[in-house]
Amino acid sequence: MLQDAKIVLRSNPVEIVLIGPGSAHLSPDTMAQSLGSIAPQASILRLPPEFKTQNAQEATSILLEIFGVSATLPT
C-alpha cells in the first residue's frame, strides 16, 4: 500500500496526506516520513490509533476535527 501511495504522490501534486494508524510492517511515523519526503509541500495529517474501531459518526467527527471543519452532526 505504501508503494501505491508513493506512485500517486509522484504523479499527482497533493495538498494533504492522511496517514492511518499504521500497519504490522510500518509505523505511522515511518509512513509519514517516507511520504512527506516525496510530497514536501503537503500537510501530513494522522488518524488516531482508535480510528479504525470508531462507528461512522465518531469517525466523521474525528475527520472533521483533523481537517479543522466545524460542524454539528445529528445524533
C-alpha atoms as one frame of an Amber mdcrd trajectory, in Angstrom:
protein
   0.000   0.000   0.000   2.878   2.357   0.738   4.270   1.744  -2.748   0.897
   2.652  -4.274   0.802   5.869  -2.260   4.318   6.740  -3.426   3.297   6.267
  -7.066   0.273   8.536  -6.623   2.353  11.215  -4.893   4.989  11.144  -7.622
   2.416  11.541 -10.381  -0.056  13.981  -8.793   0.531  17.039  -6.628  -1.378
  16.844  -3.350  -2.074  19.266  -0.541  -2.798  16.700   2.169  -1.502  13.242
   3.016  -3.694  11.397   5.512  -1.831   8.698   7.441  -3.754   5.853   9.067
  -2.930   4.179  12.367  -0.204   2.076  10.752   0.261  -1.480   9.721   2.038
  -4.501  11.065   5.051  -3.557   8.952   5.322   0.222   9.224   4.612   2.716
  11.949   2.690   5.917  11.206   5.916   7.884  11.810   7.788   5.870   9.183
   4.937   6.251   6.700   4.701   9.998   7.330   8.440  10.445   6.873   8.526
   8.381   3.690   5.511  10.040   2.069   6.432  13.507   3.310   9.796  13.295
   1.566   8.004  12.684  -1.753   5.424  15.450  -1.207   7.178  18.081   0.930
   4.526  20.692   0.066   1.741  18.531   1.522   0.403  18.757   5.045   0.795
  15.405   6.792  -2.267  14.579   8.905  -2.635  11.466  11.061  -5.604   9.441
  12.154  -5.570   8.431  15.827  -4.902   4.737  16.617  -8.506   4.128  17.711
  -9.932   5.495  14.433 -10.466   2.071  12.864 -12.709   0.982  15.735 -14.968
   4.055  15.721 -18.526   3.980  14.465 -19.356   6.119  11.430 -20.499   9.165
  13.403 -17.438   9.147  15.675 -15.144   8.652  12.682 -16.791  11.558  10.880
 -16.313  13.800  13.907 -12.643  12.829  14.105 -12.109  13.604  10.415 -13.876
  16.960  10.694 -11.690  17.852  13.658  -8.492  16.784  11.865  -9.417  18.926
   8.853 -10.453  21.844  11.055 -14.083  21.847   9.954 -16.690  22.971  12.408
 -19.939  21.062  12.076 -22.715  19.710  14.228 -23.692  16.172  13.363 -27.193
  14.880  14.027 -27.417  12.438  16.918
